[in-house]
């Protein structure tokens, strides 16, 4: 995607099958599609906007072979096409082994139209789903 700020964002996972079930349920409602599995490096899966090669959100076994661990203060935020999509992604996360870090709702301290929700995936990575009207 020309002009995009990011090439990819990556989080680690021990169990890629479980990660795929979780992220398929959570990211497909946000309008992302699952791309081909990683061809180079450790096993992994990726998600992206339909018709785009980049940016991608990748879930892979860590390159160094050590167990994955979430970084304190690190978070991946996904744009949602609607408030309903935020709600759906949050509910899907909880139904697929995620934990709640902040229920869906307006976050007016960020902006008057900022609607979001926070979860942690089964590996402990913090995710945020956000929709803005403008």
C-alpha positions as CSV (number, residue, x, y, z in Angstrom):
1,X,0.0,0.0,0.0
2,X,1.9,3.1,-1.2
3,X,2.3,5.8,1.5
4,X,1.5,3.5,4.3
5,X,3.5,4.0,7.5
6,X,3.9,0.4,8.4
7,X,5.0,-2.7,6.5
8,X,3.8,-5.1,9.2
9,X,3.2,-5.6,12.9
10,X,4.1,-9.0,14.5
11,X,3.2,-10.8,17.7
12,X,4.4,-14.1,18.8
13,X,2.4,-17.3,19.5
14,X,3.2,-20.8,20.8
15,X,0.2,-22.4,19.2
16,X,-0.5,-21.2,15.7
17,X,-3.6,-23.3,15.3
18,X,-5.2,-21.7,18.4
19,X,-3.9,-18.3,17.3
20,X,-5.5,-18.7,13.8
21,X,-8.9,-19.6,15.4
22,X,-8.7,-16.6,17.7
23,X,-7.6,-14.1,15.0
24,X,-9.9,-15.5,12.3
25,X,-12.8,-14.8,14.7
26,X,-11.6,-11.4,15.8
27,X,-10.1,-9.8,12.6
28,X,-12.5,-11.0,9.9
29,X,-15.4,-8.9,11.3
30,X,-13.0,-5.9,11.1
31,X,-12.8,-6.4,7.3
32,X,-9.3,-8.1,7.2
33,X,-8.6,-11.3,5.4
34,X,-6.2,-14.1,6.2
35,X,-3.3,-14.1,3.7
36,X,-1.0,-16.8,2.8
37,X,1.1,-18.3,5.6
38,X,4.6,-17.0,6.0
39,X,7.0,-18.4,3.4
40,X,10.2,-17.3,5.1
41,X,11.3,-17.6,8.6
42,X,9.3,-19.3,11.3
43,X,5.8,-20.6,10.8
44,X,3.2,-17.9,10.9
45,X,0.0,-16.5,9.6
46,X,-0.9,-13.0,8.4
47,X,-3.9,-10.7,8.0
48,X,-4.4,-7.8,5.7
49,X,-7.0,-5.7,3.9
50,X,-8.5,-7.5,0.9
51,X,-6.5,-6.7,-2.3
52,X,-3.4,-5.4,-0.4
53,X,0.0,-7.0,0.2
54,X,0.9,-4.6,3.0
55,X,0.6,-3.6,5.7
56,X,0.1,-7.0,7.4
57,X,-0.6,-8.2,10.9
58,X,1.6,-11.3,11.5
59,X,1.4,-14.0,14.1
60,X,4.5,-16.1,14.2
61,X,6.6,-18.4,16.3
62,X,9.5,-16.3,17.6
63,X,12.6,-16.2,15.4
64,X,14.9,-17.0,18.3
65,X,13.0,-20.1,19.4
66,X,12.3,-18.7,22.9
67,X,8.7,-18.5,24.2
68,X,6.7,-15.6,23.0
69,X,6.0,-12.8,25.6
70,X,3.9,-9.6,25.3
71,X,5.7,-6.3,25.9
72,X,4.5,-4.1,28.7
73,X,3.1,-1.0,27.2
74,X,2.8,-2.5,23.7
75,X,-0.5,-2.7,21.9
76,X,-1.8,-3.2,18.4
77,X,-4.8,-1.1,17.5
78,X,-7.1,-2.1,14.6
79,X,-9.5,0.3,12.8
80,X,-13.0,-1.0,12.7
81,X,-15.5,-0.1,10.0
82,X,-18.3,0.5,12.5
83,X,-19.2,0.5,16.2
84,X,-20.9,-2.8,15.6
85,X,-17.7,-4.3,14.3
86,X,-15.9,-3.1,17.5
87,X,-18.6,-4.9,19.5
88,X,-18.3,-8.1,17.4
89,X,-14.5,-8.2,17.5
90,X,-14.6,-7.7,21.3
91,X,-17.2,-10.5,21.8
92,X,-15.3,-12.8,19.4
93,X,-12.1,-12.2,21.4
94,X,-13.7,-13.2,24.7
95,X,-15.4,-16.2,23.1
96,X,-12.1,-17.5,21.7
97,X,-9.9,-17.3,24.8
98,X,-9.2,-13.6,25.1
99,X,-9.6,-11.5,28.2
100,X,-11.3,-8.2,28.6
101,X,-9.2,-5.1,29.1
102,X,-12.0,-2.5,28.5
103,X,-15.5,-3.1,27.3
104,X,-16.8,-1.4,24.0
105,X,-17.8,2.2,24.5
106,X,-17.1,5.8,23.8
107,X,-13.7,7.1,24.9
108,X,-14.5,10.8,24.9
109,X,-11.3,11.6,26.7
110,X,-9.5,10.7,23.4
111,X,-12.1,12.3,21.0
112,X,-15.9,12.9,21.0
113,X,-16.3,10.1,18.3
114,X,-13.7,7.6,19.6
115,X,-15.5,4.3,20.2
116,X,-13.2,1.4,21.2
117,X,-12.6,-1.8,23.1
118,X,-9.5,-3.5,24.6
119,X,-8.7,-7.2,24.9
120,X,-5.7,-9.5,25.4
121,X,-5.3,-12.5,23.1
122,X,-4.6,-15.9,24.6
123,X,-0.8,-15.2,24.6
124,X,-1.3,-12.0,26.5
125,X,-0.8,-9.5,23.6
126,X,-2.9,-6.4,24.1
127,X,-5.3,-5.5,21.2
128,X,-7.5,-2.4,20.7
129,X,-10.4,-2.1,18.3
130,X,-11.4,1.4,17.4
131,X,-14.0,3.2,15.2
132,X,-14.1,6.9,14.6
133,X,-16.9,8.7,12.8
134,X,-14.7,11.3,11.2
